[in-house]
Amino acid sequence: MRKTPIKRDLLIIQTSITLTSILNLIPHFFMDSLKGPSLFYSFFLALLLCSNAVQASQNYEDALAKSILFFQGQRSGRLPLSQSQNLRWRSASGLGDGSQARVNLVGGYYDAGDNVKFNFPMAYTTTMLSWSALENSKRLGPQLENVRVAIRWATDYLIKCATATPGVLYVGVGDPNVDHKCWERPEDMDTVRTVYSVSRNKPGSDVAAETAAALAAASLVFRKVDSAYSKLLLRTAKSVFQFAAQYRGSYSDSLGSAVCPFYCSYSGYKDELLWGAAWLLRATKDVSYRNFIDSLGAHGSTDIFSWDDKLAGARVLLARGSLVANDKSYEPFKQQAQDFMCRILPNSPYSTTQYTRGIVCTRTEYYSRNHIL
Protein backbone atom coordinates (compact mmCIF):
# COMPACT_ATOMS: atom_id res chain seq x y z
CA MET A 1 0.00 0.00 0.00
CA ARG A 2 1.38 3.41 -0.98
CA LYS A 3 2.05 6.00 1.69
CA THR A 4 2.72 9.09 -0.39
CA PRO A 5 -0.53 10.97 0.45
CA ILE A 6 0.45 11.16 4.12
CA LYS A 7 4.01 12.09 3.21
CA ARG A 8 2.60 14.83 0.99
CA ASP A 9 0.51 16.15 3.89
CA LEU A 10 3.59 16.29 6.13
CA LEU A 11 5.52 18.22 3.51
CA ILE A 12 2.61 20.63 3.00
CA ILE A 13 2.70 21.28 6.75
CA GLN A 14 6.45 21.93 6.53
CA THR A 15 5.79 24.31 3.65
CA SER A 16 3.19 26.34 5.52
CA ILE A 17 5.65 26.84 8.35
CA THR A 18 8.50 27.60 5.95
CA LEU A 19 6.47 30.13 4.00
CA THR A 20 5.36 31.87 7.17
CA SER A 21 8.97 32.27 8.30
CA ILE A 22 10.24 33.52 4.96
CA LEU A 23 7.35 35.91 4.34
CA ASN A 24 8.03 37.51 7.71
CA LEU A 25 11.33 38.81 6.31
CA ILE A 26 10.07 39.85 2.87
CA PRO A 27 9.10 43.42 3.89
CA HIS A 28 12.71 44.22 4.76
CA PHE A 29 13.80 43.43 1.21
CA PHE A 30 11.49 46.09 -0.21
CA MET A 31 11.68 48.87 2.36
CA ASP A 32 13.82 50.99 0.04
CA SER A 33 11.02 51.15 -2.51
CA LEU A 34 8.00 51.14 -0.20
CA LYS A 35 7.12 53.21 2.86
CA GLY A 36 7.36 50.47 5.42
CA PRO A 37 6.66 46.87 6.33
CA SER A 38 2.93 47.35 6.92
CA LEU A 39 2.46 48.86 3.47
CA PHE A 40 4.25 45.99 1.84
CA TYR A 41 2.24 43.45 3.80
CA SER A 42 -0.95 45.10 2.56
CA PHE A 43 0.39 45.14 -0.98
CA PHE A 44 1.62 41.56 -0.83
CA LEU A 45 -1.57 40.17 0.72
CA ALA A 46 -3.62 41.99 -1.90
CA LEU A 47 -1.39 40.48 -4.56
CA LEU A 48 -1.95 37.00 -3.18
CA LEU A 49 -5.69 37.34 -2.73
CA CYS A 50 -6.18 38.74 -6.22
CA SER A 51 -3.98 36.08 -7.79
CA ASN A 52 -5.42 33.00 -9.41
CA ALA A 53 -3.01 31.01 -7.25
CA VAL A 54 -4.77 31.82 -3.98
CA GLN A 55 -8.36 31.80 -2.82
CA ALA A 56 -9.33 34.16 0.03
CA SER A 57 -11.61 31.48 1.46
CA GLN A 58 -8.68 29.39 2.70
CA ASN A 59 -8.68 29.14 6.51
CA TYR A 60 -4.99 29.34 7.39
CA GLU A 61 -5.60 29.72 11.12
CA ASP A 62 -7.31 26.33 11.18
CA ALA A 63 -4.60 24.89 8.95
CA LEU A 64 -1.91 26.10 11.37
CA ALA A 65 -3.64 24.51 14.36
CA LYS A 66 -4.02 21.21 12.53
CA SER A 67 -0.42 21.40 11.31
CA ILE A 68 0.85 21.57 14.87
CA LEU A 69 -1.59 18.89 16.02
CA PHE A 70 -0.27 16.62 13.26
CA PHE A 71 3.07 16.33 15.05
CA GLN A 72 1.37 14.68 18.01
CA GLY A 73 0.19 11.93 15.68
CA GLN A 74 3.76 11.33 14.49
CA ARG A 75 5.31 10.92 17.95
CA SER A 76 7.45 7.92 18.70
CA GLY A 77 8.27 6.74 22.23
CA ARG A 78 6.35 6.85 25.48
CA LEU A 79 3.60 9.41 25.07
CA PRO A 80 2.58 11.83 27.83
CA LEU A 81 -0.77 11.52 29.55
CA SER A 82 -1.20 15.28 29.81
CA GLN A 83 -3.05 17.65 27.49
CA SER A 84 0.10 17.88 25.34
CA GLN A 85 -1.08 14.60 23.79
CA ASN A 86 -4.54 15.32 22.39
CA LEU A 87 -4.59 12.40 19.99
CA ARG A 88 -5.55 9.76 22.52
CA TRP A 89 -5.79 6.99 19.94
CA ARG A 90 -1.98 6.96 19.84
CA SER A 91 0.01 5.14 22.52
CA ALA A 92 3.60 4.12 23.30
CA SER A 93 5.72 2.68 20.49
CA GLY A 94 9.35 2.20 19.53
CA LEU A 95 10.38 1.79 23.17
CA GLY A 96 13.31 -0.42 22.19
CA ASP A 97 14.68 1.94 19.55
CA GLY A 98 18.46 1.99 19.69
CA SER A 99 18.80 -1.34 21.49
CA GLN A 100 20.41 -2.89 18.41
CA ALA A 101 23.35 -0.50 18.97
CA ARG A 102 23.02 -0.68 22.77
CA VAL A 103 21.96 2.95 23.04
CA ASN A 104 18.72 4.74 23.89
CA LEU A 105 17.16 6.30 20.78
CA VAL A 106 13.58 6.35 22.02
CA GLY A 107 11.55 9.36 20.92
CA GLY A 108 11.46 11.65 17.93
CA TYR A 109 8.98 11.50 15.07
CA TYR A 110 7.98 8.89 12.54
CA ASP A 111 8.27 9.95 8.94
CA ALA A 112 4.75 10.57 7.66
CA GLY A 113 2.94 7.32 6.89
CA ASP A 114 5.65 4.87 7.82
CA ASN A 115 7.36 3.84 11.04
CA VAL A 116 10.88 4.90 10.13
CA LYS A 117 12.67 7.77 11.87
CA PHE A 118 14.65 9.64 9.20
CA ASN A 119 16.70 12.26 11.03
CA PHE A 120 17.53 14.32 7.94
CA PRO A 121 13.98 15.58 7.23
CA MET A 122 13.10 15.44 10.93
CA ALA A 123 15.91 17.84 11.80
CA TYR A 124 14.93 20.15 8.95
CA THR A 125 11.34 20.23 10.18
CA THR A 126 12.59 21.05 13.68
CA THR A 127 14.70 23.91 12.33
CA MET A 128 11.71 25.33 10.50
CA LEU A 129 9.43 25.01 13.51
CA SER A 130 12.02 26.91 15.53
CA TRP A 131 12.40 29.60 12.89
CA SER A 132 8.66 30.07 12.81
CA ALA A 133 8.53 30.32 16.60
CA LEU A 134 11.29 32.94 16.59
CA GLU A 135 9.89 35.13 13.83
CA ASN A 136 6.20 34.76 14.65
CA SER A 137 6.00 34.28 18.42
CA LYS A 138 3.27 36.89 18.87
CA ARG A 139 1.28 35.83 15.82
CA LEU A 140 1.26 32.20 16.98
CA GLY A 141 -0.67 33.26 20.07
CA PRO A 142 -1.85 30.26 22.12
CA GLN A 143 -0.21 27.91 19.62
CA LEU A 144 3.28 29.05 20.62
CA GLU A 145 3.49 26.69 23.58
CA ASN A 146 2.31 23.80 21.39
CA VAL A 147 5.07 24.64 18.92
CA ARG A 148 7.65 24.62 21.71
CA VAL A 149 6.42 21.20 22.83
CA ALA A 150 6.67 19.91 19.26
CA ILE A 151 10.20 21.27 18.94
CA ARG A 152 11.33 19.75 22.23
CA TRP A 153 9.94 16.33 21.33
CA ALA A 154 12.34 16.36 18.38
CA THR A 155 15.34 17.97 20.07
CA ASP A 156 15.25 15.60 23.05
CA TYR A 157 15.65 12.77 20.55
CA LEU A 158 18.29 14.57 18.47
CA ILE A 159 20.38 15.19 21.59
CA LYS A 160 20.31 11.45 22.29
CA CYS A 161 21.42 10.76 18.72
CA ALA A 162 24.31 13.22 19.06
CA THR A 163 25.58 12.22 22.50
CA ALA A 164 24.94 8.49 22.91
CA THR A 165 28.30 7.40 21.47
CA PRO A 166 31.41 9.63 21.15
CA GLY A 167 32.39 10.21 17.53
CA VAL A 168 29.08 8.83 16.22
CA LEU A 169 25.88 10.56 15.15
CA TYR A 170 22.84 8.32 14.93
CA VAL A 171 20.70 9.40 11.99
CA GLY A 172 17.81 6.97 11.75
CA VAL A 173 15.93 4.02 13.16
CA GLY A 174 14.03 1.41 11.13
CA ASP A 175 14.79 -0.32 7.83
CA PRO A 176 12.80 1.65 5.20
CA ASN A 177 13.01 -1.10 2.60
CA VAL A 178 11.32 -3.55 4.95
CA ASP A 179 8.99 -1.05 6.60
CA HIS A 180 7.58 0.27 3.32
CA LYS A 181 6.35 -3.19 2.39
CA CYS A 182 3.87 -3.20 5.26
CA TRP A 183 1.50 -0.53 6.50
CA GLU A 184 0.84 -0.99 10.18
CA ARG A 185 0.35 1.08 13.30
CA PRO A 186 3.60 1.89 15.10
CA GLU A 187 2.08 0.36 18.23
CA ASP A 188 1.79 -2.96 16.36
CA MET A 189 4.97 -2.90 14.25
CA ASP A 190 7.07 -6.04 14.20
CA THR A 191 9.66 -4.96 11.61
CA VAL A 192 13.34 -4.78 12.46
CA ARG A 193 14.43 -1.53 14.14
CA THR A 194 17.78 -1.18 12.42
CA VAL A 195 19.94 1.68 13.68
CA TYR A 196 21.86 3.87 11.22
CA SER A 197 24.72 6.23 12.00
CA VAL A 198 27.50 8.34 10.51
CA SER A 199 31.02 8.62 11.84
CA ARG A 200 34.54 9.67 10.90
CA ASN A 201 34.85 6.71 8.55
CA LYS A 202 31.26 7.03 7.26
CA PRO A 203 30.75 10.80 7.13
CA GLY A 204 27.45 12.59 6.84
CA SER A 205 28.09 16.33 6.73
CA ASP A 206 24.58 17.02 5.41
CA VAL A 207 22.60 15.27 8.13
CA ALA A 208 25.07 16.38 10.84
CA ALA A 209 24.97 20.05 9.81
CA GLU A 210 21.17 19.94 9.62
CA THR A 211 21.07 18.43 13.10
CA ALA A 212 23.33 21.25 14.30
CA ALA A 213 21.02 23.81 12.66
CA ALA A 214 17.99 22.31 14.41
CA LEU A 215 19.65 22.34 17.80
CA ALA A 216 21.05 25.86 17.38
CA ALA A 217 17.71 27.28 16.22
CA ALA A 218 15.89 25.54 19.07
CA SER A 219 18.38 26.95 21.56
CA LEU A 220 17.11 30.42 20.62
CA VAL A 221 13.49 29.34 21.11
CA PHE A 222 14.19 28.15 24.66
CA ARG A 223 16.73 30.82 25.63
CA LYS A 224 14.28 32.88 27.69
CA VAL A 225 11.96 30.11 28.90
CA ASP A 226 14.49 27.38 29.81
CA SER A 227 18.05 28.67 29.84
CA ALA A 228 19.60 25.39 31.04
CA TYR A 229 18.02 23.44 28.19
CA SER A 230 18.96 26.18 25.74
CA LYS A 231 22.62 25.93 26.75
CA LEU A 232 22.53 22.14 26.34
CA LEU A 233 21.07 22.52 22.86
CA LEU A 234 23.69 25.06 21.82
CA ARG A 235 26.58 23.07 23.28
CA THR A 236 25.44 19.98 21.41
CA ALA A 237 24.91 21.96 18.20
CA LYS A 238 28.49 23.23 18.28
CA SER A 239 29.85 19.73 18.74
CA VAL A 240 27.76 18.22 15.96
CA PHE A 241 28.64 21.03 13.57
CA GLN A 242 32.35 20.58 14.24
CA PHE A 243 31.91 16.91 13.35
CA ALA A 244 30.06 17.87 10.14
CA ALA A 245 32.74 20.33 9.06
CA GLN A 246 35.75 18.19 9.98
CA TYR A 247 34.65 14.92 8.38
CA ARG A 248 33.27 15.88 4.99
CA GLY A 249 31.03 13.60 2.98
CA SER A 250 27.43 12.87 2.10
CA TYR A 251 25.38 10.54 4.22
CA SER A 252 23.80 9.20 1.03
CA ASP A 253 27.19 7.81 0.03
CA SER A 254 27.81 6.38 3.49
CA LEU A 255 24.40 4.76 4.02
CA GLY A 256 23.22 4.01 0.49
CA SER A 257 19.89 2.17 0.29
CA ALA A 258 19.12 2.94 3.95
CA VAL A 259 18.33 6.52 2.91
CA CYS A 260 18.10 6.45 -0.87
CA PRO A 261 15.85 6.97 -2.73
CA PHE A 262 13.80 8.00 0.30
CA TYR A 263 15.78 11.02 1.50
CA CYS A 264 18.92 11.18 -0.60
CA SER A 265 20.98 14.32 -0.22
CA TYR A 266 20.64 15.25 -3.87
CA SER A 267 22.00 18.78 -3.39
CA GLY A 268 25.19 17.64 -1.66
CA TYR A 269 26.24 18.84 1.76
CA LYS A 270 27.58 22.35 1.19
CA ASP A 271 24.12 23.89 1.59
CA GLU A 272 23.68 22.21 4.99
CA LEU A 273 27.11 23.42 6.11
CA LEU A 274 26.07 26.96 5.15
CA TRP A 275 22.69 26.53 6.86
CA GLY A 276 24.16 25.08 10.05
CA ALA A 277 26.85 27.77 10.27
CA ALA A 278 24.24 30.48 9.69
CA TRP A 279 22.14 29.27 12.61
CA LEU A 280 25.15 28.93 14.88
CA LEU A 281 26.24 32.43 13.90
CA ARG A 282 22.83 33.77 14.89
CA ALA A 283 22.82 31.81 18.13
CA THR A 284 26.39 32.63 19.22
CA LYS A 285 27.50 35.79 17.35
CA ASP A 286 30.84 33.97 17.04
CA VAL A 287 32.74 35.45 14.09
CA SER A 288 34.40 32.09 13.38
CA TYR A 289 31.11 30.89 11.89
CA ARG A 290 31.02 33.92 9.59
CA ASN A 291 34.56 33.12 8.49
CA PHE A 292 33.51 29.54 7.82
CA ILE A 293 30.55 30.76 5.75
CA ASP A 294 32.81 32.97 3.65
CA SER A 295 35.20 30.08 3.07
CA LEU A 296 32.45 27.86 1.63
CA GLY A 297 31.92 29.95 -1.49
CA ALA A 298 28.33 28.79 -1.89
CA HIS A 299 27.23 30.86 -4.88
CA GLY A 300 24.70 30.46 -7.66
CA SER A 301 20.98 31.17 -7.90
CA THR A 302 18.19 28.93 -6.66
CA ASP A 303 14.40 28.81 -6.72
CA ILE A 304 13.83 26.05 -4.19
CA PHE A 305 13.97 25.65 -0.43
CA SER A 306 13.29 22.16 0.88
CA TRP A 307 14.39 19.43 3.28
CA ASP A 308 17.18 18.70 0.78
CA ASP A 309 18.28 22.12 -0.45
CA LYS A 310 18.85 24.77 2.24
CA LEU A 311 20.76 27.34 0.17
CA ALA A 312 17.88 29.82 -0.12
CA GLY A 313 16.94 29.53 3.55
CA ALA A 314 20.51 30.16 4.64
CA ARG A 315 20.69 33.27 2.47
CA VAL A 316 17.43 34.66 3.83
CA LEU A 317 18.66 34.00 7.35
CA LEU A 318 22.02 35.65 6.69
CA ALA A 319 20.34 38.61 5.01
CA ARG A 320 19.22 39.65 8.48
CA GLY A 321 22.75 40.91 9.00
CA SER A 322 22.10 43.58 6.39
CA LEU A 323 18.39 44.14 6.97
CA VAL A 324 18.28 44.12 10.76
CA ALA A 325 21.85 44.89 11.88
CA ASN A 326 22.65 47.16 8.89
CA ASP A 327 25.97 45.38 8.38
CA LYS A 328 27.05 46.06 4.79
CA SER A 329 29.21 42.93 4.69
CA TYR A 330 25.97 40.93 4.55
CA GLU A 331 24.73 42.81 1.48
CA PRO A 332 25.62 39.93 -0.93
CA PHE A 333 23.32 37.62 1.05
CA LYS A 334 20.55 40.21 0.80
CA GLN A 335 20.97 40.34 -2.97
CA GLN A 336 20.89 36.55 -3.21
CA ALA A 337 17.78 36.43 -1.03
CA GLN A 338 16.09 39.04 -3.23
CA ASP A 339 16.85 36.92 -6.26
CA PHE A 340 15.22 33.93 -4.56
CA MET A 341 12.13 35.97 -3.65
CA CYS A 342 11.72 37.12 -7.24
CA ARG A 343 11.84 33.52 -8.38
CA ILE A 344 9.08 32.32 -6.03
CA LEU A 345 6.61 35.23 -5.74
CA PRO A 346 3.42 34.63 -7.72
CA ASN A 347 3.03 36.91 -10.76
CA SER A 348 6.69 37.91 -10.64
CA PRO A 349 8.09 38.21 -14.17
CA TYR A 350 11.03 36.14 -12.97
CA SER A 351 8.98 33.45 -11.21
CA THR A 352 9.91 29.84 -11.91
CA THR A 353 7.50 28.44 -9.32
CA GLN A 354 4.03 26.95 -9.63
CA TYR A 355 1.34 27.28 -6.96
CA THR A 356 -1.69 25.35 -5.87
CA ARG A 357 -4.94 27.23 -5.14
CA GLY A 358 -3.93 27.29 -1.48
CA ILE A 359 -0.51 28.95 -2.10
CA VAL A 360 1.61 25.83 -1.78
CA CYS A 361 4.68 26.06 -3.97
CA THR A 362 5.15 22.96 -6.10
CA ARG A 363 7.90 21.58 -8.25
CA THR A 364 7.65 19.71 -11.52
CA GLU A 365 10.91 17.80 -11.19
CA TYR A 366 11.56 14.37 -9.66
CA TYR A 367 9.49 13.71 -6.53
CA SER A 368 7.64 17.01 -6.82
CA ARG A 369 5.57 16.12 -3.76
CA ASN A 370 8.82 16.11 -1.76
CA HIS A 371 9.99 19.51 -2.98
CA ILE A 372 7.43 22.11 -2.05
CA LEU A 373 9.10 25.41 -1.16
C-alpha positions in Angstrom: 0.0 0.0 0.0 1.4 3.4 -1.0 2.0 6.0 1.7 2.7 9.1 -0.4 -0.5 11.0 0.5 0.5 11.2 4.1 4.0 12.1 3.2 2.6 14.8 1.0 0.5 16.1 3.9 3.6 16.3 6.1 5.5 18.2 3.5 2.6 20.6 3.0 2.7 21.3 6.7 6.5 21.9 6.5 5.8 24.3 3.6 3.2 26.3 5.5 5.7 26.8 8.4 8.5 27.6 5.9 6.5 30.1 4.0 5.4 31.9 7.2 9.0 32.3 8.3 10.2 33.5 5.0 7.3 35.9 4.3 8.0 37.5 7.7 11.3 38.8 6.3 10.1 39.8 2.9 9.1 43.4 3.9 12.7 44.2 4.8 13.8 43.4 1.2 11.5 46.1 -0.2 11.7 48.9 2.4 13.8 51.0 0.0 11.0 51.2 -2.5 8.0 51.1 -0.2 7.1 53.2 2.9 7.4 50.5 5.4 6.7 46.9 6.3 2.9 47.4 6.9 2.5 48.9 3.5 4.2 46.0 1.8 2.2 43.4 3.8 -0.9 45.1 2.6 0.4 45.1 -1.0 1.6 41.6 -0.8 -1.6 40.2 0.7 -3.6 42.0 -1.9 -1.4 40.5 -4.6 -1.9 37.0 -3.2 -5.7 37.3 -2.7 -6.2 38.7 -6.2 -4.0 36.1 -7.8 -5.4 33.0 -9.4 -3.0 31.0 -7.3 -4.8 31.8 -4.0 -8.4 31.8 -2.8 -9.3 34.2 0.0 -11.6 31.5 1.5 -8.7 29.4 2.7 -8.7 29.1 6.5 -5.0 29.3 7.4 -5.6 29.7 11.1 -7.3 26.3 11.2 -4.6 24.9 9.0 -1.9 26.1 11.4 -3.6 24.5 14.4 -4.0 21.2 12.5 -0.4 21.4 11.3 0.8 21.6 14.9 -1.6 18.9 16.0 -0.3 16.6 13.3 3.1 16.3 15.0 1.4 14.7 18.0 0.2 11.9 15.7 3.8 11.3 14.5 5.3 10.9 17.9 7.5 7.9 18.7 8.3 6.7 22.2 6.4 6.8 25.5 3.6 9.4 25.1 2.6 11.8 27.8 -0.8 11.5 29.6 -1.2 15.3 29.8 -3.0 17.7 27.5 0.1 17.9 25.3 -1.1 14.6 23.8 -4.5 15.3 22.4 -4.6 12.4 20.0 -5.5 9.8 22.5 -5.8 7.0 19.9 -2.0 7.0 19.8 0.0 5.1 22.5 3.6 4.1 23.3 5.7 2.7 20.5 9.3 2.2 19.5 10.4 1.8 23.2 13.3 -0.4 22.2 14.7 1.9 19.6 18.5 2.0 19.7 18.8 -1.3 21.5 20.4 -2.9 18.4 23.4 -0.5 19.0 23.0 -0.7 22.8 22.0 2.9 23.0 18.7 4.7 23.9 17.2 6.3 20.8 13.6 6.4 22.0 11.5 9.4 20.9 11.5 11.6 17.9 9.0 11.5 15.1 8.0 8.9 12.5 8.3 9.9 8.9 4.8 10.6 7.7 2.9 7.3 6.9 5.7 4.9 7.8 7.4 3.8 11.0 10.9 4.9 10.1 12.7 7.8 11.9 14.7 9.6 9.2 16.7 12.3 11.0 17.5 14.3 7.9 14.0 15.6 7.2 13.1 15.4 10.9 15.9 17.8 11.8 14.9 20.2 8.9 11.3 20.2 10.2 12.6 21.1 13.7 14.7 23.9 12.3 11.7 25.3 10.5 9.4 25.0 13.5 12.0 26.9 15.5 12.4 29.6 12.9 8.7 30.1 12.8 8.5 30.3 16.6 11.3 32.9 16.6 9.9 35.1 13.8 6.2 34.8 14.7 6.0 34.3 18.4 3.3 36.9 18.9 1.3 35.8 15.8 1.3 32.2 17.0 -0.7 33.3 20.1 -1.9 30.3 22.1 -0.2 27.9 19.6 3.3 29.1 20.6 3.5 26.7 23.6 2.3 23.8 21.4 5.1 24.6 18.9 7.7 24.6 21.7 6.4 21.2 22.8 6.7 19.9 19.3 10.2 21.3 18.9 11.3 19.8 22.2 9.9 16.3 21.3 12.3 16.4 18.4 15.3 18.0 20.1 15.2 15.6 23.0 15.6 12.8 20.5 18.3 14.6 18.5 20.4 15.2 21.6 20.3 11.4 22.3 21.4 10.8 18.7 24.3 13.2 19.1 25.6 12.2 22.5 24.9 8.5 22.9 28.3 7.4 21.5 31.4 9.6 21.1 32.4 10.2 17.5 29.1 8.8 16.2 25.9 10.6 15.2 22.8 8.3 14.9 20.7 9.4 12.0 17.8 7.0 11.7 15.9 4.0 13.2 14.0 1.4 11.1 14.8 -0.3 7.8 12.8 1.6 5.2 13.0 -1.1 2.6 11.3 -3.6 5.0 9.0 -1.0 6.6 7.6 0.3 3.3 6.3 -3.2 2.4 3.9 -3.2 5.3 1.5 -0.5 6.5 0.8 -1.0 10.2 0.3 1.1 13.3 3.6 1.9 15.1 2.1 0.4 18.2 1.8 -3.0 16.4 5.0 -2.9 14.2 7.1 -6.0 14.2 9.7 -5.0 11.6 13.3 -4.8 12.5 14.4 -1.5 14.1 17.8 -1.2 12.4 19.9 1.7 13.7 21.9 3.9 11.2 24.7 6.2 12.0 27.5 8.3 10.5 31.0 8.6 11.8 34.5 9.7 10.9 34.8 6.7 8.5 31.3 7.0 7.3 30.7 10.8 7.1 27.4 12.6 6.8 28.1 16.3 6.7 24.6 17.0 5.4 22.6 15.3 8.1 25.1 16.4 10.8 25.0 20.0 9.8 21.2 19.9 9.6 21.1 18.4 13.1 23.3 21.3 14.3 21.0 23.8 12.7 18.0 22.3 14.4 19.6 22.3 17.8 21.0 25.9 17.4 17.7 27.3 16.2 15.9 25.5 19.1 18.4 27.0 21.6 17.1 30.4 20.6 13.5 29.3 21.1 14.2 28.2 24.7 16.7 30.8 25.6 14.3 32.9 27.7 12.0 30.1 28.9 14.5 27.4 29.8 18.0 28.7 29.8 19.6 25.4 31.0 18.0 23.4 28.2 19.0 26.2 25.7 22.6 25.9 26.8 22.5 22.1 26.3 21.1 22.5 22.9 23.7 25.1 21.8 26.6 23.1 23.3 25.4 20.0 21.4 24.9 22.0 18.2 28.5 23.2 18.3 29.9 19.7 18.7 27.8 18.2 16.0 28.6 21.0 13.6 32.4 20.6 14.2 31.9 16.9 13.4 30.1 17.9 10.1 32.7 20.3 9.1 35.7 18.2 10.0 34.7 14.9 8.4 33.3 15.9 5.0 31.0 13.6 3.0 27.4 12.9 2.1 25.4 10.5 4.2 23.8 9.2 1.0 27.2 7.8 0.0 27.8 6.4 3.5 24.4 4.8 4.0 23.2 4.0 0.5 19.9 2.2 0.3 19.1 2.9 3.9 18.3 6.5 2.9 18.1 6.4 -0.9 15.9 7.0 -2.7 13.8 8.0 0.3 15.8 11.0 1.5 18.9 11.2 -0.6 21.0 14.3 -0.2 20.6 15.3 -3.9 22.0 18.8 -3.4 25.2 17.6 -1.7 26.2 18.8 1.8 27.6 22.4 1.2 24.1 23.9 1.6 23.7 22.2 5.0 27.1 23.4 6.1 26.1 27.0 5.1 22.7 26.5 6.9 24.2 25.1 10.0 26.9 27.8 10.3 24.2 30.5 9.7 22.1 29.3 12.6 25.1 28.9 14.9 26.2 32.4 13.9 22.8 33.8 14.9 22.8 31.8 18.1 26.4 32.6 19.2 27.5 35.8 17.4 30.8 34.0 17.0 32.7 35.4 14.1 34.4 32.1 13.4 31.1 30.9 11.9 31.0 33.9 9.6 34.6 33.1 8.5 33.5 29.5 7.8 30.6 30.8 5.8 32.8 33.0 3.7 35.2 30.1 3.1 32.4 27.9 1.6 31.9 30.0 -1.5 28.3 28.8 -1.9 27.2 30.9 -4.9 24.7 30.5 -7.7 21.0 31.2 -7.9 18.2 28.9 -6.7 14.4 28.8 -6.7 13.8 26.0 -4.2 14.0 25.6 -0.4 13.3 22.2 0.9 14.4 19.4 3.3 17.2 18.7 0.8 18.3 22.1 -0.5 18.9 24.8 2.2 20.8 27.3 0.2 17.9 29.8 -0.1 16.9 29.5 3.5 20.5 30.2 4.6 20.7 33.3 2.5 17.4 34.7 3.8 18.7 34.0 7.4 22.0 35.6 6.7 20.3 38.6 5.0 19.2 39.7 8.5 22.8 40.9 9.0 22.1 43.6 6.4 18.4 44.1 7.0 18.3 44.1 10.8 21.9 44.9 11.9 22.6 47.2 8.9 26.0 45.4 8.4 27.1 46.1 4.8 29.2 42.9 4.7 26.0 40.9 4.5 24.7 42.8 1.5 25.6 39.9 -0.9 23.3 37.6 1.0 20.5 40.2 0.8 21.0 40.3 -3.0 20.9 36.5 -3.2 17.8 36.4 -1.0 16.1 39.0 -3.2 16.9 36.9 -6.3 15.2 33.9 -4.6 12.1 36.0 -3.7 11.7 37.1 -7.2 11.8 33.5 -8.4 9.1 32.3 -6.0 6.6 35.2 -5.7 3.4 34.6 -7.7 3.0 36.9 -10.8 6.7 37.9 -10.6 8.1 38.2 -14.2 11.0 36.1 -13.0 9.0 33.5 -11.2 9.9 29.8 -11.9 7.5 28.4 -9.3 4.0 27.0 -9.6 1.3 27.3 -7.0 -1.7 25.3 -5.9 -4.9 27.2 -5.1 -3.9 27.3 -1.5 -0.5 28.9 -2.1 1.6 25.8 -1.8 4.7 26.1 -4.0 5.1 23.0 -6.1 7.9 21.6 -8.3 7.6 19.7 -11.5 10.9 17.8 -11.2 11.6 14.4 -9.7 9.5 13.7 -6.5 7.6 17.0 -6.8 5.6 16.1 -3.8 8.8 16.1 -1.8 10.0 19.5 -3.0 7.4 22.1 -2.1 9.1 25.4 -1.2 
